């Protein structure tokens, strides 16, 4: 993995299931419930109860986690350095629970009023906000404002723009679900580390 690569995961716990249901479109439950960003080839920064740095091999790959890693195309090494730096600036901050609650209220009301008018501070990040803010710092977005980005928004945008992002690694089960839901596969230029061998 490279600095700036995005990791999206799908958990089976209560909160993960709630996030996937909350993020669903139509009858399709969201495929992913958590996001993080690589700050080096072996470490991911992510917002849990606090923003922490996790070892990729220990916390994702070796625990049979369901994950997918997406790598941006056409970004320079300097932009990757900036992505890691901006994400690292959130280290040790408390999780943005109120932002998540505000998004839920907006989702139920069909508006963005709470997210954009009341919850304007950036001191308390949540997982996909952290990733979206890092990418915003290099002039990129995921098709929605960073203050309301969900893990599934990131996945939708990356898969919908194979000229800008590619799948570089992941667990077979999640990648198969992505291929099935989005109707893509190797023929579309989306390959994984597991498929390259």
C-alpha positions as CSV (number, residue, x, y, z in Angstrom):
1,X,0.0,0.0,0.0
2,X,1.0,3.6,-0.5
3,X,0.5,6.8,1.6
4,X,-2.9,8.2,0.7
5,X,-4.5,4.9,-0.2
6,X,-8.0,4.5,1.2
7,X,-9.2,1.5,3.2
8,X,-12.9,0.8,3.5
9,X,-14.1,-2.0,5.8
10,X,-17.3,-3.8,6.5
11,X,-17.9,-5.0,10.1
12,X,-20.5,-7.2,11.6
13,X,-21.0,-5.4,14.9
14,X,-24.1,-3.4,15.9
15,X,-22.6,0.0,14.9
16,X,-21.3,-1.3,11.6
17,X,-24.7,-2.8,10.7
18,X,-26.4,0.4,11.7
19,X,-24.1,2.5,9.6
20,X,-24.7,0.2,6.6
21,X,-28.5,0.4,7.0
22,X,-28.3,4.2,7.5
23,X,-26.2,4.5,4.4
24,X,-28.4,2.3,2.2
25,X,-29.9,3.5,-1.1
26,X,-33.2,1.9,-2.0
27,X,-33.2,-1.7,-1.1
28,X,-29.4,-2.0,-1.2
29,X,-27.7,-1.8,2.1
30,X,-24.4,0.1,2.1
31,X,-21.4,-2.3,1.4
32,X,-19.0,-0.6,3.8
33,X,-19.2,1.0,7.2
34,X,-15.8,2.4,8.0
35,X,-13.0,4.3,6.3
36,X,-9.3,5.0,7.0
37,X,-6.3,6.3,5.1
38,X,-2.8,4.9,4.8
39,X,-0.2,7.2,6.2
40,X,2.6,4.8,5.3
41,X,2.7,1.4,3.6
42,X,2.0,-0.4,6.9
43,X,-0.1,2.1,8.9
44,X,-3.6,3.4,8.7
45,X,-5.1,6.4,10.5
46,X,-8.7,6.0,11.4
47,X,-11.3,7.5,13.6
48,X,-12.6,5.1,16.2
49,X,-13.5,6.5,19.7
50,X,-10.4,8.7,19.1
51,X,-8.4,9.1,15.9
52,X,-5.7,6.4,16.1
53,X,-3.0,4.8,14.0
54,X,-3.4,1.1,13.4
55,X,-1.1,-1.5,11.9
56,X,-2.5,-2.7,8.6
57,X,-1.3,-6.3,8.9
58,X,-2.4,-6.7,12.6
59,X,-5.7,-4.8,12.6
60,X,-7.0,-5.6,9.1
61,X,-5.2,-8.3,7.1
62,X,-4.5,-10.8,9.9
63,X,-7.9,-10.5,11.5
64,X,-9.9,-11.7,8.5
65,X,-11.5,-8.3,8.2
66,X,-13.6,-7.5,5.2
67,X,-11.8,-4.6,3.6
68,X,-11.0,-3.1,0.2
69,X,-8.0,-0.7,-0.5
70,X,-8.5,1.9,-3.2
71,X,-5.5,3.8,-4.6
72,X,-5.8,7.2,-6.3
73,X,-4.4,7.4,-9.8
74,X,-2.7,10.6,-11.1
75,X,-1.5,11.9,-7.8
76,X,2.0,12.9,-7.1
77,X,4.3,11.7,-4.3
78,X,4.0,15.2,-2.9
79,X,0.2,14.9,-2.9
80,X,0.4,11.6,-1.2
81,X,2.7,13.1,1.5
82,X,0.1,15.9,2.0
83,X,-2.7,13.3,2.3
84,X,-0.8,11.5,5.1
85,X,0.1,14.8,6.8
86,X,-3.4,16.2,6.9
87,X,-4.9,12.9,8.1
88,X,-2.2,12.7,10.8
89,X,-3.2,16.2,12.0
90,X,-6.4,14.6,13.3
91,X,-4.5,12.2,15.6
92,X,-5.8,11.7,19.2
93,X,-8.9,13.9,18.6
94,X,-12.2,12.6,20.0
95,X,-14.7,11.0,17.6
96,X,-17.4,13.3,16.1
97,X,-20.5,11.5,17.6
98,X,-22.6,14.7,17.3
99,X,-21.7,15.0,13.6
100,X,-23.0,11.4,13.1
101,X,-26.2,12.2,15.0
102,X,-26.6,15.4,13.0
103,X,-26.2,13.4,9.7
104,X,-28.8,10.9,11.0
105,X,-31.3,13.8,11.7
106,X,-30.6,15.3,8.2
107,X,-31.0,11.8,6.6
108,X,-34.4,11.4,8.3
109,X,-35.5,14.9,7.5
110,X,-34.2,14.8,3.9
111,X,-32.0,17.9,4.4
112,X,-28.4,18.9,5.1
113,X,-29.4,21.8,7.5
114,X,-28.0,20.3,10.7
115,X,-24.8,19.2,9.1
116,X,-24.1,22.5,7.4
117,X,-25.6,25.1,9.8
118,X,-25.2,23.6,13.3
119,X,-22.2,21.2,13.1
120,X,-19.7,23.4,11.4
121,X,-16.7,22.7,13.6
122,X,-14.0,20.3,12.4
123,X,-12.4,19.5,15.7
124,X,-14.3,16.2,16.2
125,X,-13.8,14.0,13.1
126,X,-15.5,10.7,12.1
127,X,-13.9,8.1,9.8
128,X,-15.1,9.2,6.3
129,X,-14.8,12.9,7.2
130,X,-11.1,12.4,8.0
131,X,-10.5,10.8,4.6
132,X,-12.6,13.4,2.8
133,X,-10.8,16.3,4.5
134,X,-7.4,14.9,3.6
135,X,-8.5,14.5,0.0
136,X,-10.0,18.0,0.0
137,X,-6.6,19.4,0.9
138,X,-5.2,18.3,-2.5
139,X,-8.3,19.5,-4.4
140,X,-10.2,16.2,-4.6
141,X,-13.6,15.2,-3.4
142,X,-15.9,12.2,-3.4
143,X,-18.9,13.9,-5.1
144,X,-20.4,15.1,-1.8
145,X,-19.2,17.7,0.7
146,X,-16.6,16.4,3.1
147,X,-18.9,17.3,6.1
148,X,-21.5,14.8,5.0
149,X,-19.3,12.1,3.3
150,X,-20.1,8.4,4.3
151,X,-17.8,5.4,3.7
152,X,-20.3,4.3,1.0
153,X,-20.0,7.7,-0.7
154,X,-16.3,7.1,-1.0
155,X,-16.8,3.6,-2.4
156,X,-19.5,4.8,-4.9
157,X,-17.2,7.6,-6.2
158,X,-14.1,5.5,-6.4
159,X,-15.8,2.6,-8.2
160,X,-17.7,5.0,-10.5
161,X,-14.4,6.7,-11.5
162,X,-12.0,3.9,-12.5
163,X,-10.0,6.6,-14.3
164,X,-9.2,8.1,-10.9
165,X,-9.1,5.2,-8.5
166,X,-8.4,1.5,-8.6
167,X,-8.8,-1.4,-6.2
168,X,-5.4,-2.6,-5.2
169,X,-6.1,-5.1,-2.4
170,X,-8.9,-6.5,-0.3
171,X,-10.7,-9.4,1.1
172,X,-12.2,-11.7,-1.5
173,X,-15.8,-11.6,0.0
174,X,-16.1,-7.8,0.0
175,X,-14.5,-7.5,-3.5
176,X,-16.9,-10.1,-4.9
177,X,-19.8,-8.1,-3.4
178,X,-18.5,-4.9,-4.9
179,X,-18.1,-6.6,-8.3
180,X,-21.7,-8.0,-8.0
181,X,-23.4,-4.8,-6.8
182,X,-21.5,-2.5,-9.2
183,X,-21.5,-4.9,-12.1
184,X,-17.7,-4.7,-12.6
185,X,-14.7,-7.0,-12.6
186,X,-11.3,-7.6,-14.0
187,X,-12.5,-6.7,-17.5
188,X,-13.2,-3.2,-16.2
189,X,-9.6,-2.7,-15.1
190,X,-10.3,-3.3,-11.4
191,X,-7.8,-5.8,-10.1
192,X,-6.6,-6.7,-6.7
193,X,-3.4,-7.9,-5.1
194,X,-4.9,-11.4,-4.8
195,X,-5.9,-11.4,-8.5
196,X,-2.5,-10.3,-9.7
197,X,-0.7,-13.5,-8.9
